[in-house]
Amino acid sequence: MANRSVIIIGAGIGGLAAGCYAQMNGYRSQIFERHDKPGGVCTAWRRKGYVFDGCMHHLTGTSCASALYSMWAELGAVQGREMLYPDEFTSIQATDGKTFTLYTDIDRLEQHMHALAPADARAIDEYIRAARRFTRFEFFGILTGGTWGMIRMAPYMPAMFKAMRVTLEQYAQRFSDPFLRRAFPMMQYDFANIPLGLHLGFLAACHNHTMGWPQGGSLPFAQAIARRYQELGGEIHYKARVDKVLVENDRAVGIRLADSADAQAGAEYRADVVISNADGRTTIYDMLDGRYTDERINNYYANPPDRQEMGLNIYLGVARDLSHEPRAITYLLDQPVTIANETHDRLDIELFSFDPSMAPAGKSPLKVTMPGSYAYWQALAATSKDRYNEEKQRVAETVIDAIEPRFPGLRGQIEAVDVTTPLTTERYTGSFQGLQAWSPSGAGFTAMLKGLSKTLPGLDSFYMVGQWAGATIGIPLVAAMGRSLIQNLCKRDGRRFVASVG
Ligand SMILES: Cc1cc2nc3c(=O)[nH]c(=O)nc-3n(C[C@H](O)[C@H](O)[C@H](O)COP(=O)(O)OP(=O)(O)OC[C@H]3O[C@@H](n4cnc5c(N)ncnc54)[C@H](O)[C@@H]3O)c2cc1C
């Protein structure tokens, strides 16, 4: 069979992965990306020598002990890249110095928790026992390991399901120590109602060093996959926003670039298969005019959340050595502060000194992250650009004042400031309301595996890949989705799927 051609819309991690595996399997592919760089939301940028990372906290599959490692090797993402494993996952700190640190070494964590709350020995022991049990299998392997992953996990399923039924908030009720009871549910960023099992999956993976941080962070990681794609013969067109998917007789046959695209505005490209990694709402309702959809998809996009976890981020470039600080701090405030119309009694701070490539020696980027409301920022931007920018500046000032007591002298050491809102993400990635994909309401386990729109009803030769196709997020998940899409394509075309390490 002559090599079939594939067009991929979007060079996010999902689109890049699909492109790499398409090239490995003899398809002739090209990617059209609206931005001038690869990675989508997996990105970073520089300000005055500081790298402000907009995405990565933890990457799963960083060592060969993980089932996911071979995929990263195939994608050229891990070769020659040092993996870093900070000693702390996070540290919850009160202004009086009281601290609960989630050490990634479970033995150290056990000692720390007993010293912090000796009266809670029973609940602590049970938590630590469960954590040790989770180190014997790879929780995140199940999400990408297919049937074999499930079979390997079988002996641990009862423990896992038990832990998935309890939230961190519920488990925290077992502690009598008031500080530990308050701090425990804050261990997993600012997400509410996180199942204990999911948290233990993170903790165990950090303990086992199957989850870590690729040196350099998000953008070099994405760029490495883009390089691998190009080495495999794939072509990426940047500044090439796709406006329409061309359809003939209910079959996708190509794409048309937007008139505003720098790369050959309005040009049409044809291919045997079209894959969209782009924002789901734009793909389904704009590029395809909403002609190929169903009730489940329509319900999903009719009810987007307004608030986005980690939607509002304040980045500071600080001329200060913060290498002795933990990777992340949840700072509990004595006096709540109002930021962008929301009251906060804590601030979540990320510190990047553990990776020396993120700033010049002796300096550090610092990021404060919190939920952001699209409607709030949209209303300001609609009033005037100045109003929007003034509010961003006000937010940065409030945050700096609030964390100054934790880092005395900080204000005078700040060399760079940046604030991103949901509108920033929308502008750079075209992501609907700057959102990340959210779980469909009432989604069960099957729905999670099936995704939302990996194909569209009634449309042939068209696929989606990435967070919107799966209605789920995670760098390994979207990459694995790219891999399995090409596996399915090979099956359909009667080819044997192959994958290679460059
Ligand atoms: C703040 C934050 C922190 C995160 N932390 C982690 C973490 O620690 N670990 C982890 O595993 N995951 C993390 N994630 C999740 C993970 O980054 C995402 O789920 C994943 O990167 C999504 O990849 P994607 O390829 O599906 O989509 P995207 O990254 O959204 O890529 C879509 C691409 O399509 C392009 N595009 C859109 N419209 C068009 C068009 N019309 N024409 C051409 N191109 C178009 C976009 O520019 C973009 O490049 C985080 C996400 C965020 C936002």
The ligand as a Gaussian input file, in Angstrom:
#p B3LYP/6-31G(d) Opt

LIG

0 1
 C       -0.851000      24.691000      34.751000
 C       -0.785000      23.275000      34.269000
 C       -0.031000      22.363000      34.970000
 C        0.049000      21.043000      34.527000
 N        0.865000      20.177000      35.206000
 C        1.029000      18.928000      34.725000
 C        1.967000      18.049000      35.334000
 O        2.654000      18.399000      36.280000
 N        2.081000      16.791000      34.825000
 C        1.328000      16.350000      33.761000
 O        1.477000      15.198000      33.340000
 N        0.415000      17.171000      33.174000
 C        0.266000      18.445000      33.617000
 N       -0.625000      19.288000      33.018000
 C       -1.510000      18.766000      31.969000
 C       -0.824000      18.640000      30.619000
 O        0.093000      19.670000      30.443000
 C       -1.851000      18.666000      29.489000
 O       -2.881000      17.758000      29.759000
 C       -1.227000      18.309000      28.138000
 O       -0.007000      19.004000      27.923000
 C       -2.226000      18.624000      27.039000
 O       -1.647000      18.320000      25.794000
 P       -2.510000      18.251000      24.467000
 O       -1.580000      17.872000      23.381000
 O       -3.688000      17.404000      24.661000
 O       -3.128000      19.704000      24.237000
 P       -2.533000      21.173000      24.117000
 O       -1.306000      21.333000      24.918000
 O       -3.669000      22.083000      24.406000
 O       -2.120000      21.308000      22.579000
 C       -2.999000      21.700000      21.562000
 C       -2.190000      22.362000      20.463000
 O       -3.059000      22.709000      19.385000
 C       -2.711000      23.997000      18.924000
 N       -3.887000      24.564000      18.257000
 C       -5.062000      24.918000      18.816000
 N       -5.918000      25.382000      17.882000
 C       -5.261000      25.307000      16.703000
 C       -5.610000      25.646000      15.357000
 N       -6.816000      26.158000      15.049000
 N       -4.691000      25.457000      14.388000
 C       -3.454000      24.952000      14.667000
 N       -3.074000      24.620000      15.926000
 C       -3.968000      24.792000      16.917000
 C       -2.334000      24.740000      20.187000
 O       -1.585000      25.899000      19.932000
 C       -1.542000      23.665000      20.920000
 O       -0.185000      23.679000      20.562000
 C       -0.684000      20.627000      33.407000
 C       -1.442000      21.551000      32.685000
 C       -1.476000      22.875000      33.104000
 C       -2.262000      23.864000      32.286000

